[in-house]
Amino acid sequence: MSDEHKCPQCGCEHIYQDGGLWVCPECAHEWNELSTTATDTDGSDAIHDANGNVLADGDTITVTKDLKVKGSSLVVKSGTKVKNIKLVEGSDGHNIACKINGIGAMNLKSEFVKKS
């Protein structure tokens, strides 16, 4: 059996898929297959959401944590859906450009969103 079908933590070959996750019955490690092997078409690392799913331009995401908008008293509430995102190179970690209803254009960090 190839390394693709082994637990990345303990090397067990008796893994199984549960929904979108792979599970190891020996060490109880859970992982997303895409997060361990995914790269963009140009070979660079892909951008992942809080759950390890690969994000792409045009995806719909959900904010997982209340986020204060810098320079204003506005807050992006947890559970807010954002459609049609654009992935950008962000040196400060803000790698998603989007437009949020009621707030406007802004950048988000992928660690605070999940793919919908």
N, CA and C atoms as an extended XYZ file, in Angstrom:
348
Properties=species:S:1:pos:R:3:atomname:S:1:resname:S:1:resid:I:1 pbc="F F F"
N         0.849       -1.178        0.000 N   MET     1
C         0.000        0.000        0.000 CA  MET     1
C         0.893        1.239        0.000 C   MET     1
N         0.506        2.276       -0.741 N   SER     2
C         1.335        3.479       -0.847 CA  SER     2
C         1.187        4.350        0.389 C   SER     2
N         2.098        5.333        0.529 N   ASP     3
C         2.050        6.255        1.657 CA  ASP     3
C         0.795        7.118        1.655 C   ASP     3
N         0.135        7.264        0.491 N   GLU     4
C        -1.086        8.056        0.412 CA  GLU     4
C        -2.187        7.446        1.269 C   GLU     4
N        -2.138        6.153        1.467 N   HIS     5
C        -3.193        5.447        2.191 CA  HIS     5
C        -2.710        4.936        3.544 C   HIS     5
N        -1.897        5.750        4.198 N   LYS     6
C        -1.422        5.455        5.544 CA  LYS     6
C        -1.642        6.681        6.408 C   LYS     6
N        -1.772        6.460        7.697 N   CYS     7
C        -1.912        7.566        8.637 CA  CYS     7
C        -0.608        8.368        8.646 C   CYS     7
N        -0.677        9.696        8.456 N   PRO     8
C         0.551       10.492        8.465 CA  PRO     8
C         1.188       10.594        9.847 C   PRO     8
N         0.444       10.249       10.890 N   GLN     9
C         0.975       10.367       12.243 CA  GLN     9
C         1.649        9.076       12.708 C   GLN     9
N         0.968        7.930       12.525 N   CYS    10
C         1.530        6.674       13.043 CA  CYS    10
C         1.874        5.666       11.951 C   CYS    10
N         1.438        5.908       10.705 N   GLY    11
C         1.766        5.005        9.611 CA  GLY    11
C         0.836        3.807        9.480 C   GLY    11
N        -0.255        3.779       10.224 N   CYS    12
C        -1.214        2.670       10.173 CA  CYS    12
C        -1.842        2.562        8.782 C   CYS    12
N        -2.012        1.337        8.292 N   GLU    13
C        -2.604        1.115        6.976 CA  GLU    13
C        -4.114        0.905        7.036 C   GLU    13
N        -4.703        0.856        8.199 N   HIS    14
C        -6.122        0.535        8.355 CA  HIS    14
C        -6.986        1.777        8.485 C   HIS    14
N        -6.678        2.805        7.704 N   ILE    15
C        -7.429        4.054        7.785 CA  ILE    15
C        -8.758        3.915        7.050 C   ILE    15
N        -9.698        4.800        7.378 N   TYR    16
C       -10.982        4.816        6.675 CA  TYR    16
C       -11.463        6.247        6.528 C   TYR    16
N       -12.356        6.441        5.563 N   GLN    17
C       -12.870        7.785        5.313 CA  GLN    17
C       -14.209        7.956        6.008 C   GLN    17
N       -14.361        9.101        6.695 N   ASP    18
C       -15.600        9.438        7.391 CA  ASP    18
C       -16.020       10.824        6.933 C   ASP    18
N       -16.951       10.891        5.998 N   GLY    19
C       -17.326       12.178        5.407 CA  GLY    19
C       -16.165       12.704        4.583 C   GLY    19
N       -15.698       13.912        4.882 N   GLY    20
C       -14.579       14.497        4.158 CA  GLY    20
C       -13.239       14.263        4.822 C   GLY    20
N       -13.214       13.555        5.948 N   LEU    21
C       -11.976       13.330        6.692 CA  LEU    21
C       -11.533       11.878        6.616 C   LEU    21
N       -10.236       11.671        6.754 N   TRP    22
C        -9.681       10.340        6.909 CA  TRP    22
C        -9.422       10.124        8.390 C   TRP    22
N        -9.649        8.911        8.886 N   VAL    23
C        -9.528        8.609       10.309 CA  VAL    23
C        -8.645        7.381       10.491 C   VAL    23
N        -7.766        7.445       11.488 N   CYS    24
C        -6.925        6.309       11.854 CA  CYS    24
C        -7.516        5.650       13.095 C   CYS    24
N        -7.858        4.369       13.047 N   PRO    25
C        -8.445        3.710       14.214 CA  PRO    25
C        -7.443        3.436       15.331 C   PRO    25
N        -6.149        3.446       15.037 N   GLU    26
C        -5.149        3.146       16.051 CA  GLU    26
C        -4.788        4.352       16.914 C   GLU    26
N        -4.580        5.513       16.284 N   CYS    27
C        -4.161        6.688       17.060 CA  CYS    27
C        -5.236        7.774       17.109 C   CYS    27
N        -6.373        7.561       16.447 N   ALA    28
C        -7.511        8.483       16.406 CA  ALA    28
C        -7.179        9.803       15.711 C   ALA    28
N        -6.130        9.828       14.896 N   HIS    29
C        -5.775       11.034       14.141 CA  HIS    29
C        -6.761       11.207       12.990 C   HIS    29
N        -7.231       12.456       12.775 N   GLU    30
C        -8.121       12.779       11.667 CA  GLU    30
C        -7.441       13.816       10.794 C   GLU    30
N        -7.568       13.689        9.480 N   TRP    31
C        -6.973       14.665        8.578 CA  TRP    31
C        -7.775       14.729        7.293 C   TRP    31
N        -7.557       15.829        6.577 N   ASN    32
C        -8.193       16.053        5.294 CA  ASN    32
C        -7.173       15.699        4.231 C   ASN    32
N        -7.488       14.795        3.347 N   GLU    33
C        -6.564       14.330        2.310 CA  GLU    33
C        -6.019       15.489        1.489 C   GLU    33
N        -6.870       16.470        1.173 N   LEU    34
C        -6.434       17.596        0.352 CA  LEU    34
C        -5.382       18.434        1.035 C   LEU    34
N        -5.464       18.597        2.336 N   SER    35
C        -4.538       19.488        3.025 CA  SER    35
C        -3.115       18.950        3.072 C   SER    35
N        -2.930       17.644        2.865 N   THR    36
C        -1.582       17.089        2.928 CA  THR    36
C        -0.902       17.046        1.570 C   THR    36
N        -1.671       17.144        0.466 N   THR    37
C        -1.056       16.986       -0.844 CA  THR    37
C        -1.353       18.097       -1.824 C   THR    37
N        -2.210       19.043       -1.485 N   ALA    38
C        -2.676       20.020       -2.461 CA  ALA    38
C        -1.656       21.121       -2.722 C   ALA    38
N        -1.510       21.441       -4.003 N   THR    39
C        -0.722       22.596       -4.415 CA  THR    39
C        -1.466       23.289       -5.539 C   THR    39
N        -1.170       24.555       -5.737 N   ASP    40
C        -1.766       25.285       -6.855 CA  ASP    40
C        -1.181       24.758       -8.151 C   ASP    40
N        -1.778       25.172       -9.272 N   THR    41
C        -1.315       24.690      -10.568 CA  THR    41
C         0.111       25.123      -10.884 C   THR    41
N         0.584       26.227      -10.298 N   ASP    42
C         1.944       26.681      -10.556 CA  ASP    42
C         2.967       26.043       -9.619 C   ASP    42
N         2.506       25.138       -8.728 N   GLY    43
C         3.412       24.429       -7.841 CA  GLY    43
C         3.575       25.047       -6.474 C   GLY    43
N         3.015       26.240       -6.244 N   SER    44
C         3.128       26.869       -4.926 CA  SER    44
C         2.109       26.260       -3.969 C   SER    44
N         2.280       26.521       -2.690 N   ASP    45
C         1.361       25.978       -1.698 CA  ASP    45
C        -0.018       26.583       -1.845 C   ASP    45
N        -1.034       25.751       -1.662 N   ALA    46
C        -2.417       26.206       -1.743 CA  ALA    46
C        -2.805       26.912       -0.446 C   ALA    46
N        -3.867       27.697       -0.495 N   ILE    47
C        -4.386       28.386        0.683 CA  ILE    47
C        -5.503       27.544        1.264 C   ILE    47
N        -5.445       27.283        2.580 N   HIS    48
C        -6.398       26.414        3.262 CA  HIS    48
C        -7.243       27.216        4.244 C   HIS    48
N        -8.480       26.751        4.454 N   ASP    49
C        -9.346       27.384        5.450 CA  ASP    49
C        -9.039       26.818        6.837 C   ASP    49
N        -9.832       27.171        7.831 N   ALA    50
C        -9.601       26.731        9.203 CA  ALA    50
C        -9.709       25.215        9.359 C   ALA    50
N       -10.450       24.550        8.471 N   ASN    51
C       -10.624       23.101        8.539 CA  ASN    51
C        -9.655       22.343        7.646 C   ASN    51
N        -8.792       23.043        6.935 N   GLY    52
C        -7.819       22.392        6.064 CA  GLY    52
C        -8.277       22.211        4.636 C   GLY    52
N        -9.463       22.688        4.272 N   ASN    53
C        -9.944       22.590        2.902 CA  ASN    53
C        -9.237       23.614        2.025 C   ASN    53
N        -8.952       23.236        0.777 N   VAL    54
C        -8.273       24.130       -0.150 CA  VAL    54
C        -9.267       25.161       -0.671 C   VAL    54
N        -8.875       26.427       -0.635 N   LEU    55
C        -9.716       27.509       -1.142 CA  LEU    55
C        -9.295       27.869       -2.559 C   LEU    55
N       -10.274       28.347       -3.354 N   ALA    56
C       -10.009       28.769       -4.725 CA  ALA    56
C       -10.771       30.054       -5.008 C   ALA    56
N       -10.348       30.781       -6.030 N   ASP    57
C       -11.056       31.993       -6.433 CA  ASP    57
C       -12.508       31.647       -6.754 C   ASP    57
N       -13.443       32.490       -6.291 N   GLY    58
C       -14.854       32.292       -6.570 CA  GLY    58
C       -15.591       31.462       -5.537 C   GLY    58
N       -14.891       30.900       -4.555 N   ASP    59
C       -15.533       30.096       -3.513 CA  ASP    59
C       -16.421       30.957       -2.615 C   ASP    59
N       -17.336       30.293       -1.914 N   THR    60
C       -18.136       30.929       -0.874 CA  THR    60
C       -17.596       30.438        0.458 C   THR    60
N       -17.394       31.379        1.387 N   ILE    61
C       -16.839       31.039        2.695 CA  ILE    61
C       -17.748       31.557        3.799 C   ILE    61
N       -17.542       31.043        5.010 N   THR    62
C       -18.252       31.502        6.198 CA  THR    62
C       -17.219       31.915        7.235 C   THR    62
N       -17.419       33.070        7.842 N   VAL    63
C       -16.513       33.569        8.882 CA  VAL    63
C       -16.753       32.755       10.154 C   VAL    63
N       -15.686       32.301       10.816 N   THR    64
C       -15.811       31.425       11.982 CA  THR    64
C       -15.624       32.138       13.313 C   THR    64
N       -15.286       33.427       13.279 N   LYS    65
C       -15.003       34.169       14.500 CA  LYS    65
C       -15.395       35.629       14.290 C   LYS    65
N       -15.922       36.293       15.323 N   ASP    66
C       -16.209       37.723       15.219 CA  ASP    66
C       -14.904       38.467       14.957 C   ASP    66
N       -14.889       39.293       13.907 N   LEU    67
C       -13.681       40.018       13.517 CA  LEU    67
C       -13.936       41.514       13.540 C   LEU    67
N       -13.130       42.246       14.280 N   LYS    68
C       -13.234       43.704       14.310 CA  LYS    68
C       -12.637       44.261       13.030 C   LYS    68
N       -13.290       45.280       12.474 N   VAL    69
C       -12.789       45.935       11.276 CA  VAL    69
C       -11.867       47.066       11.721 C   VAL    69
N       -10.611       46.975       11.316 N   LYS    70
C        -9.613       47.951       11.742 CA  LYS    70
C        -9.994       49.360       11.286 C   LYS    70
N        -9.927       50.307       12.197 N   GLY    71
C       -10.217       51.696       11.879 CA  GLY    71
C       -11.686       52.053       11.924 C   GLY    71
N       -12.524       51.143       12.421 N   SER    72
C       -13.952       51.453       12.535 CA  SER    72
C       -14.539       50.686       13.709 C   SER    72
N       -15.799       50.967       14.005 N   SER    73
C       -16.468       50.258       15.106 CA  SER    73
C       -17.265       49.061       14.598 C   SER    73
N       -17.149       48.745       13.295 N   LEU    74
C       -17.886       47.629       12.705 CA  LEU    74
C       -17.263       46.293       13.098 C   LEU    74
N       -18.103       45.252       13.122 N   VAL    75
C       -17.647       43.891       13.417 CA  VAL    75
C       -18.241       42.951       12.384 C   VAL    75
N       -17.403       42.073       11.821 N   VAL    76
C       -17.891       41.007       10.957 CA  VAL    76
C       -18.247       39.854       11.889 C   VAL    76
N       -19.531       39.526       11.959 N   LYS    77
C       -20.011       38.514       12.903 CA  LYS    77
C       -19.676       37.102       12.437 C   LYS    77
N       -19.484       36.218       13.387 N   SER    78
C       -19.292       34.807       13.101 CA  SER    78
C       -20.533       34.279       12.388 C   SER    78
N       -20.340       33.488       11.342 N   GLY    79
C       -21.458       32.949       10.576 CA  GLY    79
C       -21.782       33.753        9.330 C   GLY    79
N       -21.116       34.898        9.138 N   THR    80
C       -21.348       35.716        7.955 CA  THR    80
C       -20.850       34.984        6.715 C   THR    80
N       -21.715       34.857        5.693 N   LYS    81
C       -21.317       34.207        4.439 CA  LYS    81
C       -20.754       35.250        3.490 C   LYS    81
N       -19.684       34.890        2.820 N   VAL    82
C       -19.031       35.772        1.858 CA  VAL    82
C       -18.915       35.000        0.552 C   VAL    82
N       -19.470       35.577       -0.518 N   LYS    83
C       -19.458       34.914       -1.827 CA  LYS    83
C       -18.363       35.489       -2.710 C   LYS    83
N       -17.921       34.666       -3.650 N   ASN    84
C       -17.011       35.090       -4.713 CA  ASN    84
C       -15.724       35.715       -4.176 C   ASN    84
N       -14.961       34.943       -3.406 N   ILE    85
C       -13.704       35.440       -2.855 CA  ILE    85
C       -12.613       35.448       -3.917 C   ILE    85
N       -11.567       36.196       -3.658 N   LYS    86
C       -10.389       36.218       -4.522 CA  LYS    86
C        -9.168       35.996       -3.648 C   LYS    86
N        -8.323       35.045       -4.015 N   LEU    87
C        -7.106       34.771       -3.257 CA  LEU    87
C        -6.009       35.726       -3.701 C   LEU    87
N        -5.332       36.311       -2.729 N   VAL    88
C        -4.281       37.290       -3.004 CA  VAL    88
C        -3.042       36.949       -2.186 C   VAL    88
N        -1.900       37.500       -2.601 N   GLU    89
C        -0.658       37.373       -1.839 CA  GLU    89
C        -0.675       38.428       -0.752 C   GLU    89
N        -0.739       38.013        0.491 N   GLY    90
C        -0.749       38.976        1.585 CA  GLY    90
C         0.437       38.770        2.492 C   GLY    90
N         1.325       39.748        2.551 N   SER    91
C         2.514       39.619        3.391 CA  SER    91
C         2.163       39.645        4.876 C   SER    91
N         0.993       40.213        5.198 N   ASP    92
C         0.571       40.280        6.598 CA  ASP    92
C        -0.384       39.139        6.975 C   ASP    92
N        -0.537       38.163        6.091 N   GLY    93
C        -1.396       37.015        6.382 CA  GLY    93
C        -2.814       37.151        5.875 C   GLY    93
N        -3.195       38.336        5.408 N   HIS    94
C        -4.538       38.548        4.857 CA  HIS    94
C        -4.513       38.108        3.399 C   HIS    94
N        -4.914       36.849        3.144 N   ASN    95
C        -4.776       36.283        1.806 CA  ASN    95
C        -6.099       36.074        1.072 C   ASN    95
N        -7.197       36.666        1.575 N   ILE    96
C        -8.487       36.590        0.894 CA  ILE    96
C        -9.021       38.005        0.718 C   ILE    96
N        -9.283       38.400       -0.532 N   ALA    97
C        -9.917       39.683       -0.822 CA  ALA    97
C       -11.388       39.397       -1.113 C   ALA    97
N       -12.289       40.195       -0.506 N   CYS    98
C       -13.713       39.947       -0.674 CA  CYS    98
C       -14.513       41.208       -0.421 C   CYS    98
N       -15.808       41.121       -0.691 N   LYS    99
C       -16.743       42.194       -0.415 CA  LYS    99
C       -17.789       41.646        0.532 C   LYS    99
N       -17.985       42.296        1.676 N   ILE   100
C       -18.947       41.842        2.676 CA  ILE   100
C       -20.117       42.822        2.697 C   ILE   100
N       -21.337       42.271        2.582 N   ASN   101
C       -22.539       43.111        2.589 CA  ASN   101
C       -22.600       43.937        3.867 C   ASN   101
N       -22.854       45.229        3.719 N   GLY   102
C       -22.960       46.120        4.858 CA  GLY   102
C       -21.644       46.685        5.340 C   GLY   102
N       -20.532       46.130        4.864 N   ILE   103
C       -19.212       46.609        5.295 CA  ILE   103
C       -18.401       47.094        4.100 C   ILE   103
N       -18.352       46.317        3.035 N   GLY   104
C       -17.611       46.697        1.841 CA  GLY   104
C       -16.424       45.793        1.582 C   GLY   104
N       -15.503       46.279        0.773 N   ALA   105
C       -14.332       45.495        0.391 CA  ALA   105
C       -13.347       45.412        1.548 C   ALA   105
N       -12.820       44.219        1.760 N   MET   106
C       -11.811       44.037        2.808 CA  MET   106
C       -11.023       42.758        2.557 C   MET   106
N        -9.955       42.585        3.307 N   ASN   107
C        -9.128       41.383        3.242 CA  ASN   107
C        -9.290       40.598        4.532 C   ASN   107
N        -9.295       39.264        4.407 N   LEU   108
C        -9.437       38.370        5.558 CA  LEU   108
C        -8.286       37.387        5.599 C   LEU   108
N        -8.032       36.854        6.774 N   LYS   109
C        -7.063       35.767        6.923 CA  LYS   109
C        -7.811       34.451        6.756 C   LYS   109
N        -7.212       33.508        6.031 N   SER   110
C        -7.877       32.236        5.761 CA  SER   110
C        -8.077       31.397        7.028 C   SER   110
N        -7.335       31.659        8.078 N   GLU   111
C        -7.462       30.882        9.320 CA  GLU   111
C        -8.760       31.189       10.074 C   GLU   111
N        -9.478       32.253        9.674 N   PHE   112
C       -10.725       32.633       10.354 CA  PHE   112
C       -11.955       32.377        9.499 C   PHE   112
N       -11.826       31.555        8.446 N   VAL   113
C       -12.969       31.245        7.586 CA  VAL   113
C       -13.029       29.738        7.326 C   VAL   113
N       -14.202       29.285        6.909 N   LYS   114
C       -14.341       27.903        6.461 CA  LYS   114
C       -15.091       27.901        5.143 C   LYS   114
N       -14.777       26.933        4.318 N   LYS   115
C       -15.403       26.822        3.007 CA  LYS   115
C       -16.844       26.375        3.168 C   LYS   115
N       -17.761       27.019        2.437 N   SER   116
C       -19.175       26.666        2.520 CA  SER   116
C       -19.578       25.757        1.383 C   SER   116
